[in-house]
Amino acid sequence: MLIGETPDTAHPWVWMNVAVPEGRSAAELQFDYEVCNATVVNYPSETVWSWGFDLDAFFDPKDTRFKEIFDRYLRHDNELFDLAYALNKRLMAKQPSMWIPSHNPYLASELLAGAFIADDLSATHEKDPLEA
């Protein structure tokens, strides 16, 4: 979804739902910044912590605002991934799914870690000027 005052100033945003971390109130988990916001909402069958991200700012390696936000609201570097995984696992268990018996938490962790590393590497990789 594009969000902005005009089409020229609009930025692409994405939302993701994760499990609500234990031991923290909805008020502690709610914030609204220019590039990121989060709040606790009711999903169809779960209460979730819903995050919104400005993708332009998120993928800008020079922009440190996300690091500051994550450091303030997450207990460790992988907590957002852990909470996403926990919600996905709970939702899979609530609905009949042919994939539940083959669910592999180790494989899921490897795939999430691989995606995170790939994103990190692509943000820092400089292209060879001779490549077309």
Backbone as a chain_set.jsonl record, in Angstrom:
{"seq": "MLIGETPDTAHPWVWMNVAVPEGRSAAELQFDYEVCNATVVNYPSETVWSWGFDLDAFFDPKDTRFKEIFDRYLRHDNELFDLAYALNKRLMAKQPSMWIPSHNPYLASELLAGAFIADDLSATHEKDPLEA", "coords": {"N": [[0.855, -1.167, 0.0], [0.531, 2.219, -0.798], [1.458, 5.081, 0.981], [1.019, 8.444, 1.685], [1.035, 12.054, 1.301], [0.761, 12.995, -1.341], [0.885, 11.479, -4.642], [3.546, 11.746, -5.458], [4.981, 11.919, -3.091], [4.416, 9.639, -1.776], [5.041, 6.538, -0.061], [5.909, 3.058, -0.22], [4.307, 0.797, 1.953], [4.306, -1.963, 4.226], [2.609, -4.472, 6.103], [2.855, -6.572, 8.952], [1.886, -9.281, 11.015], [2.581, -10.44, 14.26], [3.145, -12.665, 17.051], [1.981, -11.663, 20.293], [4.288, -10.458, 22.576], [5.094, -12.136, 25.607], [4.382, -10.934, 28.898], [4.288, -8.195, 28.435], [2.44, -5.215, 28.167], [-0.34, -4.056, 26.118], [-0.183, -1.301, 25.837], [2.562, -0.831, 26.172], [3.518, -1.871, 23.825], [2.631, -0.33, 21.783], [3.23, 2.066, 19.287], [3.986, 4.912, 17.194], [5.703, 6.001, 14.622], [7.308, 7.97, 12.066], [8.327, 6.208, 10.128], [7.613, 3.679, 10.922], [5.19, 1.721, 12.658], [3.278, 0.272, 15.325], [0.829, -1.814, 16.888], [-1.361, -3.485, 19.185], [-3.744, -5.724, 18.085], [-6.92, -7.313, 17.335], [-6.88, -10.204, 15.61], [-8.531, -12.457, 13.319], [-8.664, -14.935, 14.881], [-6.901, -14.609, 16.929], [-5.078, -12.51, 19.221], [-2.879, -10.101, 18.116], [0.375, -8.598, 17.506], [0.65, -6.004, 15.535], [2.66, -4.8, 13.001], [3.73, -2.022, 11.033], [5.625, -1.016, 8.22], [7.639, 1.386, 6.563], [8.771, 0.718, 3.528], [10.732, 1.921, 1.886], [12.383, 3.335, 3.696], [13.089, 1.206, 5.358], [14.747, -0.431, 3.757], [16.859, 1.231, 3.281], [20.2, 1.461, 3.696], [21.556, 3.468, 5.04], [19.838, 4.612, 6.786], [19.147, 4.831, 10.108], [16.952, 4.695, 11.727], [15.233, 2.466, 12.026], [16.802, 0.61, 13.428], [17.025, 1.918, 15.896], [14.312, 1.922, 16.671], [13.759, -0.861, 16.765], [15.618, -1.615, 18.741], [14.471, -0.372, 20.9], [11.923, -1.562, 21.232], [12.121, -4.331, 20.943], [13.434, -7.267, 22.491], [15.707, -8.672, 21.734], [17.845, -9.212, 18.837], [16.599, -11.119, 17.143], [13.972, -11.287, 17.959], [11.61, -10.337, 16.645], [11.42, -12.104, 14.446], [11.167, -14.488, 15.885], [8.691, -14.065, 17.145], [7.001, -13.862, 14.923], [7.232, -16.435, 13.894], [6.182, -17.893, 16.063], [3.481, -17.043, 16.07], [2.656, -17.948, 13.526], [2.955, -20.717, 13.838], [1.08, -21.233, 15.884], [-1.306, -20.47, 14.577], [-1.357, -22.331, 12.492], [-1.755, -24.638, 13.963], [-4.328, -24.286, 14.896], [-6.069, -24.526, 12.771], [-7.215, -27.064, 10.592], [-4.65, -28.578, 8.79], [-2.822, -29.983, 6.173], [-0.152, -29.788, 6.344], [0.798, -29.702, 8.945], [1.78, -32.169, 10.22], [4.257, -32.365, 8.972], [5.659, -30.212, 9.801], [8.575, -28.48, 10.532], [10.524, -27.153, 12.885], [13.255, -26.56, 12.911], [14.023, -26.389, 10.228], [12.393, -24.237, 9.468], [13.544, -22.194, 11.019], [16.086, -22.102, 9.83], [15.392, -21.282, 7.219], [14.275, -18.725, 7.724], [16.527, -17.454, 8.828], [18.266, -17.62, 6.635], [16.913, -15.996, 4.782], [17.04, -13.549, 6.091], [19.83, -13.089, 6.177], [20.384, -13.047, 3.431], [18.976, -10.738, 2.638], [20.429, -8.845, 4.068], [22.974, -9.111, 2.913], [22.418, -8.398, 0.247], [21.822, -5.729, 0.537], [24.259, -4.613, 1.133], [25.897, -5.309, -0.926], [27.841, -4.274, -3.618], [27.399, -3.493, -7.009], [29.266, -4.602, -9.823], [30.647, -2.256, -11.965], [31.074, -2.982, -14.581], [29.309, -4.957, -15.172], [26.434, -5.742, -17.022]], "CA": [[0.0, 0.0, 0.0], [1.261, 3.479, -0.824], [0.977, 6.044, 1.963], [1.642, 9.757, 1.554], [0.142, 13.175, 1.011], [0.545, 13.032, -2.783], [1.552, 10.341, -5.291], [4.991, 11.991, -5.52], [5.61, 11.753, -1.773], [3.951, 8.38, -1.184], [6.02, 5.473, 0.162], [5.28, 1.736, -0.055], [4.274, 0.264, 3.312], [3.906, -3.352, 4.376], [2.221, -4.8, 7.481], [3.011, -7.968, 9.356], [1.387, -9.613, 12.347], [3.398, -11.38, 15.018], [2.571, -12.974, 18.364], [2.183, -10.651, 21.333], [5.291, -10.958, 23.522], [4.611, -12.36, 26.974], [4.848, -10.041, 29.946], [4.257, -6.783, 28.05], [1.067, -4.751, 27.949], [-0.629, -3.462, 24.809], [0.314, 0.082, 25.846], [4.023, -0.875, 25.976], [3.819, -2.339, 22.48], [2.051, 0.579, 20.794], [4.002, 3.26, 18.935], [3.702, 5.451, 15.869], [6.778, 6.843, 14.124], [7.169, 8.303, 10.646], [8.709, 5.084, 9.266], [7.216, 2.395, 11.495], [4.23, 1.798, 13.752], [2.816, -1.027, 15.801], [-0.23, -1.806, 17.881], [-1.956, -4.801, 19.453], [-5.081, -5.77, 17.486], [-7.553, -8.633, 17.286], [-6.879, -10.916, 14.337], [-9.738, -13.287, 13.412], [-8.71, -15.918, 15.968], [-5.765, -14.342, 17.824], [-4.626, -11.147, 19.455], [-1.561, -10.03, 17.484], [1.118, -7.35, 17.51], [0.684, -5.662, 14.122], [3.71, -3.826, 12.663], [3.732, -1.426, 9.705], [6.957, -0.534, 7.86], [7.911, 2.128, 5.33], [9.792, -0.111, 2.878], [11.855, 2.737, 1.408], [13.28, 3.584, 4.829], [13.57, -0.08, 5.878], [15.827, -0.945, 2.921], [17.913, 2.229, 3.121], [21.245, 1.072, 4.655], [22.049, 4.633, 5.785], [18.794, 5.053, 7.711], [19.303, 4.099, 11.376], [15.742, 4.809, 12.551], [14.686, 1.149, 12.361], [17.621, 0.022, 14.49], [16.622, 2.578, 17.138], [12.97, 1.435, 17.025], [13.885, -2.264, 17.156], [16.32, -1.668, 20.029], [13.577, 0.097, 21.959], [10.728, -2.385, 21.424], [12.411, -5.76, 20.888], [14.395, -7.645, 23.524], [16.944, -9.128, 21.098], [17.819, -9.019, 17.386], [15.726, -12.058, 16.44], [12.663, -11.42, 18.598], [10.534, -10.164, 15.679], [11.302, -13.373, 13.728], [10.655, -15.481, 16.837], [7.267, -13.807, 17.353], [6.324, -14.216, 13.67], [7.218, -17.892, 13.854], [5.254, -18.374, 17.099], [2.112, -16.814, 15.605], [2.404, -18.859, 12.411], [2.818, -22.071, 14.386], [-0.208, -21.303, 16.587], [-2.399, -20.419, 13.599], [-1.369, -23.62, 11.802], [-2.287, -25.656, 14.872], [-5.751, -24.051, 15.118], [-6.862, -24.91, 11.609], [-6.725, -28.3, 9.981], [-3.707, -28.363, 7.703], [-2.079, -31.199, 5.846], [1.281, -29.528, 6.541], [1.167, -29.749, 10.361], [2.662, -33.285, 10.578], [5.607, -32.214, 8.423], [6.23, -28.952, 10.277], [9.933, -28.679, 11.033], [10.972, -25.869, 13.426], [14.657, -26.307, 12.565], [14.032, -25.927, 8.844], [11.81, -22.893, 9.459], [14.57, -21.279, 11.545], [17.118, -21.978, 8.799], [14.868, -20.476, 6.124], [14.19, -17.341, 8.181], [17.896, -16.939, 8.953], [18.782, -17.455, 5.282], [16.275, -14.825, 4.183], [17.576, -12.366, 6.77], [21.213, -12.906, 5.727], [20.339, -12.667, 2.013], [18.591, -9.33, 2.58], [21.55, -8.063, 4.582], [24.038, -9.14, 1.916], [22.032, -7.652, -0.953], [21.853, -4.305, 0.852], [25.642, -4.144, 1.216], [26.625, -5.737, -2.125], [27.966, -3.273, -4.669], [27.463, -4.112, -8.326], [30.426, -4.345, -10.653], [30.21, -1.309, -13.002], [31.212, -3.59, -15.898], [28.186, -5.868, -15.398], [25.315, -5.076, -17.701]], "C": [[0.901, 1.23, 0.0], [0.627, 4.446, 0.166], [1.752, 7.35, 1.787], [0.609, 10.804, 1.202], [-0.222, 13.233, -0.479], [1.208, 11.803, -3.399], [3.075, 10.508, -5.352], [5.696, 11.757, -4.185], [5.227, 10.439, -1.104], [5.083, 7.358, -1.104], [5.282, 4.145, 0.265], [5.402, 1.265, 1.395], [3.83, -1.194, 3.263], [3.563, -3.575, 5.851], [2.467, -6.274, 7.734], [2.5, -8.134, 10.773], [2.306, -10.636, 12.976], [2.686, -11.652, 16.344], [2.848, -11.821, 19.333], [3.206, -11.202, 22.32], [4.716, -11.079, 24.932], [5.192, -11.307, 27.917], [4.885, -8.57, 29.571], [2.821, -6.387, 27.721], [0.909, -4.168, 26.55], [-0.099, -2.036, 24.735], [1.825, 0.14, 25.617], [4.394, -1.188, 24.535], [3.282, -1.419, 21.389], [2.976, 1.766, 20.567], [3.652, 3.683, 17.517], [4.799, 6.438, 15.506], [6.565, 7.069, 12.63], [7.415, 7.098, 9.741], [8.199, 3.73, 9.744], [6.171, 2.628, 12.58], [3.817, 0.391, 14.145], [1.724, -0.831, 16.834], [-0.73, -3.234, 18.066], [-3.394, -4.751, 18.952], [-5.625, -7.188, 17.562], [-7.583, -9.116, 15.848], [-8.081, -11.849, 14.407], [-9.773, -14.278, 14.582], [-7.628, -15.686, 17.024], [-5.67, -12.849, 18.107], [-3.198, -11.093, 18.951], [-0.944, -8.65, 17.678], [1.336, -7.014, 16.04], [1.678, -4.521, 13.876], [3.487, -3.312, 11.251], [5.098, -0.819, 9.444], [6.916, 0.298, 6.588], [9.058, 1.399, 4.638], [10.971, 0.699, 2.357], [12.862, 2.974, 2.523], [13.887, 2.28, 5.342], [14.77, -0.587, 5.09], [16.922, 0.083, 2.634], [19.009, 1.935, 4.139], [21.788, 2.242, 5.475], [21.062, 5.114, 6.847], [18.853, 4.212, 8.978], [18.034, 4.12, 12.228], [15.178, 3.445, 12.937], [15.487, 0.482, 13.47], [17.222, 0.614, 15.839], [15.256, 2.083, 17.609], [13.051, -0.011, 17.512], [14.561, -2.389, 18.519], [15.407, -1.251, 21.174], [12.455, -0.897, 22.264], [10.959, -3.888, 21.399], [13.524, -6.097, 21.866], [15.721, -8.132, 22.954], [16.757, -9.056, 19.59], [16.822, -9.911, 16.661], [14.318, -12.136, 17.015], [11.516, -11.246, 17.601], [10.319, -11.443, 14.876], [10.727, -14.458, 14.631], [9.145, -15.318, 17.033], [6.455, -14.131, 16.099], [6.184, -15.731, 13.568], [6.204, -18.457, 14.856], [3.802, -18.193, 16.661], [1.756, -17.779, 14.476], [2.159, -20.28, 12.91], [1.475, -22.246, 15.1], [-1.37, -21.312, 15.61], [-2.497, -21.723, 12.815], [-2.02, -24.69, 12.673], [-3.795, -25.505, 15.069], [-6.614, -24.529, 13.966], [-6.326, -26.211, 11.051], [-5.826, -27.979, 8.784], [-2.963, -29.654, 7.439], [-0.586, -31.019, 6.094], [1.718, -29.661, 8.004], [2.072, -30.941, 10.695], [4.088, -33.127, 10.056], [6.268, -30.91, 8.861], [7.584, -29.224, 10.939], [10.472, -27.349, 11.561], [12.42, -25.544, 13.066], [14.78, -25.793, 11.135], [13.478, -24.51, 8.761], [12.82, -21.862, 9.957], [15.668, -21.044, 10.515], [16.648, -21.094, 7.648], [14.76, -19.01, 6.512], [15.579, -16.717, 8.284], [18.496, -16.7, 7.572], [18.204, -16.234, 4.598], [16.835, -13.548, 4.786], [18.989, -12.061, 6.284], [21.236, -12.459, 4.268], [19.955, -11.204, 1.858], [19.733, -8.443, 3.013], [22.675, -7.993, 3.545], [23.67, -8.329, 0.681], [22.055, -6.153, -0.695], [23.281, -3.759, 0.845], [26.457, -4.481, -0.016], [26.643, -4.624, -3.168], [28.103, -3.998, -6.006], [28.74, -3.693, -9.047], [29.982, -3.4, -11.784], [30.3, -1.895, -14.404], [30.09, -4.574, -16.211], [27.026, -5.127, -16.03], [24.003, -5.475, -17.113]], "O": [[1.906, 1.275, 0.708], [-0.593, 4.612, 0.189], [2.982, 7.355, 1.746], [-0.53, 10.494, 0.853], [-1.374, 13.488, -0.833], [2.016, 11.15, -2.74], [3.81, 9.521, -5.302], [6.883, 11.432, -4.16], [5.666, 10.157, 0.012], [5.964, 7.317, -1.963], [4.162, 4.094, 0.775], [6.479, 1.331, 1.987], [3.078, -1.602, 2.378], [4.148, -2.95, 6.736], [2.308, -7.111, 6.845], [2.656, -7.253, 11.618], [2.755, -11.576, 12.321], [1.742, -10.951, 16.707], [3.837, -11.101, 19.192], [3.02, -12.297, 22.851], [3.95, -10.227, 25.38], [6.326, -10.856, 27.758], [5.453, -7.766, 30.31], [2.087, -7.137, 27.077], [1.889, -3.831, 25.885], [0.382, -1.606, 23.687], [2.317, 1.049, 24.949], [5.471, -0.808, 24.075], [3.458, -1.696, 20.203], [3.448, 2.393, 21.515], [3.093, 2.907, 16.742], [4.832, 7.561, 16.008], [5.724, 6.416, 12.013], [6.779, 6.976, 8.694], [8.342, 2.734, 9.035], [6.247, 3.602, 13.329], [3.991, -0.558, 13.381], [1.689, 0.167, 17.554], [-0.538, -4.085, 17.198], [-4.167, -3.871, 19.33], [-4.888, -8.139, 17.819], [-8.225, -8.517, 14.985], [-8.621, -12.025, 15.499], [-10.819, -14.44, 15.211], [-7.468, -16.508, 17.926], [-6.134, -12.028, 17.316], [-2.383, -11.942, 19.311], [-1.633, -7.674, 17.971], [2.128, -7.675, 15.369], [1.564, -3.437, 14.45], [3.097, -4.074, 10.366], [5.676, -0.183, 10.325], [6.222, -0.059, 5.636], [10.196, 1.452, 5.106], [12.103, 0.215, 2.38], [14.066, 2.829, 2.313], [15.059, 2.244, 5.718], [15.714, -1.116, 5.676], [17.817, -0.175, 1.828], [18.793, 2.133, 5.334], [22.42, 2.022, 6.508], [21.41, 5.925, 7.704], [18.632, 3.003, 8.926], [18.043, 3.608, 13.347], [14.694, 3.276, 14.056], [14.91, -0.145, 14.359], [17.096, -0.117, 16.821], [15.056, 1.849, 18.801], [12.48, -0.352, 18.548], [14.127, -3.179, 19.357], [15.561, -1.73, 22.298], [12.073, -1.061, 23.423], [10.078, -4.649, 21.798], [14.451, -5.309, 22.053], [16.754, -8.02, 23.614], [15.64, -8.86, 19.112], [16.251, -9.493, 15.654], [13.538, -12.987, 16.587], [10.521, -11.962, 17.709], [9.177, -11.839, 14.64], [9.896, -15.256, 14.197], [8.409, -16.304, 17.082], [5.333, -14.625, 16.206], [5.126, -16.238, 13.194], [5.46, -19.384, 14.538], [2.981, -19.088, 16.859], [0.671, -18.362, 14.475], [1.246, -20.959, 12.439], [0.812, -23.272, 14.947], [-2.32, -22.075, 15.785], [-3.599, -22.175, 12.503], [-2.75, -25.546, 12.173], [-4.476, -26.483, 15.376], [-7.771, -24.897, 14.168], [-5.116, -26.435, 11.039], [-6.195, -27.214, 7.892], [-2.527, -30.335, 8.367], [0.167, -31.992, 6.058], [2.918, -29.728, 8.269], [3.062, -30.749, 11.4], [5.024, -33.687, 10.626], [7.325, -30.547, 8.345], [7.704, -30.096, 11.799], [10.845, -26.489, 10.762], [12.773, -24.372, 12.93], [15.55, -24.871, 10.865], [14.038, -23.67, 8.057], [12.939, -20.779, 9.383], [16.131, -19.916, 10.344], [17.403, -20.256, 7.154], [15.113, -18.135, 5.721], [15.779, -15.575, 7.871], [19.162, -15.688, 7.355], [18.922, -15.51, 3.907], [17.078, -12.575, 4.073], [19.314, -10.906, 6.009], [22.023, -11.586, 3.904], [20.54, -10.497, 1.038], [19.984, -7.404, 2.402], [23.258, -6.93, 3.329], [24.524, -7.641, 0.122], [22.285, -5.377, -1.623], [23.49, -2.575, 0.581], [27.583, -4.006, -0.16], [25.598, -4.099, -3.551], [28.828, -4.986, -6.12], [29.222, -2.571, -8.892], [29.027, -3.716, -12.494], [29.675, -1.374, -15.328], [29.923, -4.986, -17.359], [26.682, -4.019, -15.619], [22.957, -5.008, -17.564]]}, "num_chains": 1, "name": "protein.A"}
